[in-house]
Amino acid sequence: MTFMPRFLVVTALVCAPFFSMAQAQNAKPAGAPPAAVQDRTLTVFAAASMKNALDEANAAYTARTGTKVISSYAASSALAKQLEQGAPADIFISADTDWMDYSAGKKTISDPSRVNLLGNKIVLIAPKDSRVMNVMIGAGFDLAKLAGDGRIATGDVKAVPVGKYAKAALEKLGAWQAAEQKFAMAESVRAALALVSRGEAALGIVYETDARVEPGVKIVGAFPADSHPAIIYPVAATVNAKAGANGYLAFLRSGAAKAIFEKYGFTFLIKPVS
């Protein structure tokens, strides 16, 4: 007569933990946001020269949408290689079209999302306390003589966009051969900027936008626009981008973003979409 009650008690004790576990797995904490809200972050791979302007643009986008933007800054060449190796990112902004073309060839970016967003200029800089000033840059420009015994900093001329632009300009102006041995090749434009700011290089060739945000350097000359290929910053979503990437790209093309980029010295290449 006591068998059934004891059986039921034992069964209940054995099953209770599993029932509780199932409840815990199915239950959601009170007030927990849905997965879509929890994942409101975007990762942007951007050329090092973008840092100051893009940080401000990202802050404005987060304030407007609540989406957090995590940016990774480096030379465009390094970022394109990282994408090729499978690094997770939603957006890629390159400092030249060559590395965006490279990414397109490797099928790591979405071609339909690509747009040429910004323009820039390259300038000659010197440490703030340097005696060098008001250099006229044109045909016959003797950069080697101007540097004297000092070094000239720029990005790696074989890969980093600013270095490629610098070499192209100096070759056209007839100044590359004499100055080549004086160059200190840096891994990015910001690394080259730092060399000049610290006085470890007598001169440097960087983007105008970089020179404007570094108090340790001064602009002593500007390269003619026709001495090198046009400096263009294309932007595109990656092939594995989250759905939110489209909204971010739209913001980068907006009037609000235009005002931010122009404040830092970039040229906005498109008509704002909003």
C-alpha positions in Angstrom: 0.0 0.0 0.0 2.9 2.3 0.6 4.7 1.6 -2.7 2.9 4.2 -4.9 3.4 7.2 -2.6 7.1 6.3 -2.1 7.5 6.0 -5.9 5.9 9.3 -6.5 8.1 11.0 -3.9 11.3 9.5 -5.3 10.3 10.5 -8.9 9.5 14.0 -7.8 12.9 14.4 -6.0 14.8 13.0 -9.1 13.0 15.2 -11.6 12.9 18.4 -9.6 16.5 19.5 -10.4 16.0 18.9 -14.2 12.7 20.8 -14.1 14.4 23.7 -12.3 17.3 23.7 -14.8 14.8 23.9 -17.7 13.0 26.8 -16.0 16.3 28.6 -15.5 17.3 28.1 -19.2 14.0 29.3 -20.5 13.5 32.2 -18.1 14.7 35.7 -19.0 16.0 38.0 -16.3 13.5 40.8 -15.5 14.1 43.7 -17.8 16.8 41.9 -19.9 17.0 43.5 -23.4 16.5 41.3 -26.5 19.5 40.0 -28.3 19.2 42.6 -31.0 19.6 45.4 -28.5 22.4 43.7 -26.6 24.4 43.5 -29.8 24.2 47.1 -30.8 27.9 47.5 -31.5 29.8 48.0 -34.7 33.5 47.5 -35.4 35.3 49.9 -37.8 38.7 49.4 -39.3 39.9 52.9 -40.3 43.1 54.5 -41.6 45.2 55.9 -38.8 44.8 59.5 -40.1 41.1 59.2 -39.4 41.4 58.9 -35.6 40.5 62.3 -34.3 37.8 63.1 -36.8 36.2 59.6 -36.7 36.3 59.4 -32.9 34.1 62.6 -32.8 31.9 61.3 -35.6 31.4 58.0 -33.8 30.5 59.7 -30.6 27.9 61.7 -32.5 26.5 58.5 -34.0 26.3 56.8 -30.7 24.5 59.7 -29.1 22.0 59.7 -32.0 21.4 55.9 -32.2 22.6 54.3 -29.0 24.9 52.0 -31.1 28.5 51.8 -29.8 31.2 52.0 -32.4 34.6 50.4 -31.7 37.3 51.6 -34.0 40.7 50.0 -34.8 43.2 52.4 -36.4 46.3 51.4 -38.3 47.8 51.8 -41.8 45.3 50.9 -44.5 47.6 48.2 -45.7 47.7 46.5 -42.3 43.9 46.7 -42.0 43.3 45.2 -45.4 45.6 42.3 -44.6 43.8 41.7 -41.3 40.4 41.6 -43.1 41.9 39.1 -45.5 43.0 36.9 -42.6 39.4 36.9 -41.2 39.6 39.7 -38.6 36.0 40.7 -37.6 34.9 44.1 -38.7 31.8 45.7 -40.1 33.2 48.8 -41.9 36.5 49.5 -43.6 37.8 53.0 -44.3 41.0 53.1 -46.4 43.3 56.1 -47.0 43.6 55.2 -50.6 41.7 53.4 -53.3 44.4 50.8 -53.9 43.9 49.0 -50.6 40.1 49.1 -51.0 40.6 47.6 -54.4 42.7 45.0 -52.8 40.0 44.2 -50.3 37.4 44.0 -53.1 39.7 41.5 -55.0 39.9 39.4 -51.8 36.1 39.5 -51.5 36.2 41.0 -48.0 34.1 44.1 -48.7 30.7 44.6 -50.2 31.2 46.4 -53.5 27.7 47.9 -53.7 28.2 49.7 -50.3 31.5 51.3 -51.4 31.8 55.1 -51.8 34.6 57.6 -52.1 33.9 59.7 -49.0 36.8 62.0 -48.2 39.8 63.8 -49.6 43.0 65.1 -48.0 46.4 66.8 -48.8 50.0 65.9 -48.0 52.2 68.5 -46.4 55.8 68.9 -45.3 56.2 69.3 -41.5 59.0 70.0 -39.1 59.3 70.0 -35.3 57.6 73.0 -33.8 60.9 74.7 -32.7 62.6 74.0 -36.1 64.2 76.9 -38.0 62.7 75.5 -41.2 59.7 77.5 -42.4 57.9 78.7 -45.6 59.2 76.1 -48.0 58.2 76.5 -51.6 57.6 73.0 -53.0 57.7 72.7 -56.7 59.9 71.3 -59.6 63.5 71.2 -58.6 62.6 71.2 -54.8 65.8 69.9 -53.0 64.4 68.0 -50.0 67.7 66.3 -49.3 69.5 69.6 -48.8 66.7 70.9 -46.7 66.9 67.9 -44.3 70.7 68.3 -43.9 72.0 65.6 -41.6 68.5 64.8 -40.3 66.0 62.2 -41.2 62.7 62.5 -43.2 59.7 60.6 -41.8 56.8 59.3 -43.7 54.9 56.0 -44.1 56.4 53.0 -45.7 56.5 54.0 -49.4 55.9 50.5 -50.5 52.6 50.0 -48.6 51.4 52.8 -46.4 49.2 55.2 -48.4 50.8 58.5 -47.2 54.3 57.1 -48.1 53.1 56.1 -51.5 51.7 59.6 -52.1 54.9 61.1 -50.8 57.1 59.1 -53.1 54.9 59.8 -56.1 55.1 63.5 -55.4 58.9 63.6 -54.9 59.5 61.5 -58.0 57.4 64.0 -60.1 59.2 66.9 -58.6 62.6 65.3 -59.2 63.5 65.2 -55.5 63.2 61.5 -54.7 66.5 60.1 -55.8 68.6 62.5 -53.7 66.4 62.2 -50.6 65.6 58.5 -50.6 68.4 57.5 -48.3 67.3 60.0 -45.7 63.9 58.6 -45.2 62.7 56.9 -42.0 59.9 54.6 -43.0 57.1 54.4 -40.4 54.3 51.8 -40.0 51.6 54.4 -40.3 51.2 58.2 -40.8 50.7 58.7 -37.0 54.0 56.9 -36.3 55.7 59.2 -38.8 54.0 62.2 -37.2 55.3 61.1 -33.8 58.9 60.9 -35.1 58.8 64.5 -36.1 57.0 65.7 -33.0 59.7 64.1 -30.8 62.5 65.6 -32.9 63.7 62.2 -34.0 63.2 63.3 -37.7 64.0 66.8 -39.0 61.2 66.7 -41.5 58.2 64.6 -42.3 55.5 64.2 -45.0 52.1 63.5 -43.6 48.5 64.4 -44.3 47.4 68.0 -43.5 44.8 66.6 -41.2 47.4 64.9 -39.0 49.6 68.0 -38.8 46.7 70.1 -37.7 46.0 67.9 -34.6 49.6 67.5 -33.4 50.9 70.5 -31.4 54.5 69.3 -31.6 54.8 70.0 -35.3 54.3 72.8 -37.8 53.4 72.8 -41.5 56.3 74.3 -43.5 55.1 73.5 -47.0 52.3 72.0 -49.1 52.7 69.6 -52.0 51.0 70.6 -55.2 47.8 68.6 -55.8 48.9 67.6 -59.3 52.2 66.2 -58.0 50.6 62.9 -56.8 47.5 60.8 -57.3 44.3 62.3 -55.8 44.1 61.4 -52.1 40.8 59.6 -51.6 39.3 57.8 -48.6 36.8 55.1 -49.7 34.5 53.5 -47.2 32.6 50.2 -47.5 30.8 47.6 -45.4 32.5 44.2 -45.1 31.0 41.1 -46.4 30.2 39.9 -42.9 28.9 43.3 -41.6 26.0 43.4 -39.2 22.7 44.8 -40.4 23.5 48.1 -38.5 26.4 48.8 -40.8 24.0 50.4 -43.4 22.8 52.9 -40.9 26.3 53.8 -39.9 27.4 54.3 -43.6 24.4 56.5 -44.1 25.5 58.6 -41.1 29.0 59.0 -42.5 27.4 60.4 -45.7 25.2 62.9 -43.7 25.5 66.6 -43.2 26.3 66.1 -39.6 29.3 63.9 -40.4 30.4 66.3 -43.2 30.6 69.2 -40.6 32.8 67.1 -38.4 35.2 65.9 -41.1 35.6 69.3 -42.6 36.4 70.7 -39.1 39.5 68.5 -39.1 40.5 69.5 -42.6 39.1 66.7 -44.7 37.4 67.4 -48.0 33.9 65.8 -48.2 33.7 64.3 -51.7 30.0 63.5 -51.9 26.7 65.4 -51.6 25.3 64.7 -48.1 22.4 62.3 -48.1 20.7 64.0 -45.2 
